[in-house]
């Protein structure tokens, strides 16, 4: 994983790579550009906390991050077609 200011990006073949969650959490179009016949995607996002858990800045920031990730993933889900497979496991009760 490469996160700016925490883990340095990596340069491979003249490309700077960072963690996919920064820019593209589900690169469907990249797989399609590579000529794949079927994309098998796993959509994982953390469940949102209960409103009672939003009692300080940290859980609020975590919820905002989860919402941003979910919205980005939803846009990527829309790029899948009927020949693709989307797996969305239930992550309720698992830590983020």
C-alpha positions as CSV (number, residue, x, y, z in Angstrom):
1,X,0.0,0.0,0.0
2,X,1.2,3.5,-0.8
3,X,-0.4,6.4,0.9
4,X,1.0,9.9,0.4
5,X,2.8,11.2,3.5
6,X,2.7,7.7,5.1
7,X,4.1,5.3,2.5
8,X,6.0,6.6,-0.5
9,X,4.7,6.1,-4.0
10,X,6.5,3.5,-6.1
11,X,7.8,4.2,-9.6
12,X,7.5,1.3,-12.1
13,X,7.9,1.6,-15.9
14,X,7.9,5.5,-15.7
15,X,4.6,5.4,-13.8
16,X,4.1,6.6,-10.2
17,X,1.9,4.2,-8.3
18,X,0.0,4.9,-5.1
19,X,-2.7,2.9,-3.3
20,X,-5.6,2.3,-5.6
21,X,-8.1,3.7,-3.0
22,X,-6.5,7.1,-3.5
23,X,-7.6,7.5,-7.1
24,X,-9.4,4.3,-8.4
25,X,-10.5,1.7,-5.9
26,X,-12.0,-0.6,-8.6
27,X,-10.2,-0.1,-12.0
28,X,-12.7,-1.8,-14.2
29,X,-11.8,0.3,-17.2
30,X,-8.1,-0.6,-16.8
31,X,-9.0,-4.3,-17.0
32,X,-11.2,-3.7,-20.0
33,X,-8.4,-1.8,-21.8
34,X,-6.2,-4.8,-21.2
35,X,-8.6,-6.9,-23.2
36,X,-10.2,-9.1,-20.6
37,X,-13.4,-10.9,-21.4
38,X,-14.8,-10.8,-17.9
39,X,-14.1,-8.7,-14.8
40,X,-14.4,-10.3,-11.5
41,X,-14.6,-7.6,-8.9
42,X,-14.9,-7.6,-5.1
43,X,-16.7,-4.6,-3.7
44,X,-15.7,-4.0,-0.1
45,X,-16.6,-1.0,1.9
46,X,-16.9,-0.7,5.7
47,X,-20.4,-0.5,7.1
48,X,-21.4,2.9,8.4
49,X,-21.3,3.3,12.2
50,X,-24.5,4.0,14.1
51,X,-25.2,7.7,14.7
52,X,-24.5,7.2,18.4
53,X,-20.9,6.2,17.5
54,X,-20.3,9.6,15.9
55,X,-19.3,11.2,19.1
56,X,-15.9,12.6,18.2
57,X,-13.9,13.8,15.2
58,X,-12.3,10.5,14.4
59,X,-15.5,8.5,13.8
60,X,-16.9,11.3,11.8
61,X,-13.7,11.4,9.6
62,X,-13.9,7.6,9.3
63,X,-17.6,7.8,8.2
64,X,-16.7,10.5,5.6
65,X,-13.9,8.3,4.2
66,X,-16.3,5.4,4.0
67,X,-18.9,7.4,2.2
68,X,-16.3,8.7,-0.3
69,X,-15.0,5.2,-0.9
70,X,-18.6,3.8,-1.3
71,X,-19.5,6.6,-3.8
72,X,-16.4,5.9,-5.8
73,X,-17.0,2.2,-5.8
74,X,-20.7,2.7,-6.8
75,X,-19.5,4.6,-9.9
76,X,-17.2,1.8,-10.8
77,X,-19.9,-0.8,-10.3
78,X,-21.9,1.0,-12.9
79,X,-19.1,0.2,-15.4
80,X,-19.6,-3.5,-15.1
81,X,-21.8,-5.3,-17.6
82,X,-23.8,-8.5,-17.6
83,X,-20.7,-10.7,-18.4
84,X,-18.8,-9.4,-15.3
85,X,-19.0,-10.7,-11.8
86,X,-19.4,-8.5,-8.7
87,X,-18.9,-10.1,-5.3
88,X,-20.0,-7.9,-2.3
89,X,-19.3,-9.8,1.0
90,X,-21.2,-8.8,4.1
91,X,-18.6,-7.1,6.3
92,X,-20.9,-6.2,9.2
93,X,-19.1,-6.7,12.5
94,X,-15.6,-6.7,11.0
95,X,-13.2,-3.9,11.8
96,X,-12.5,-1.3,9.2
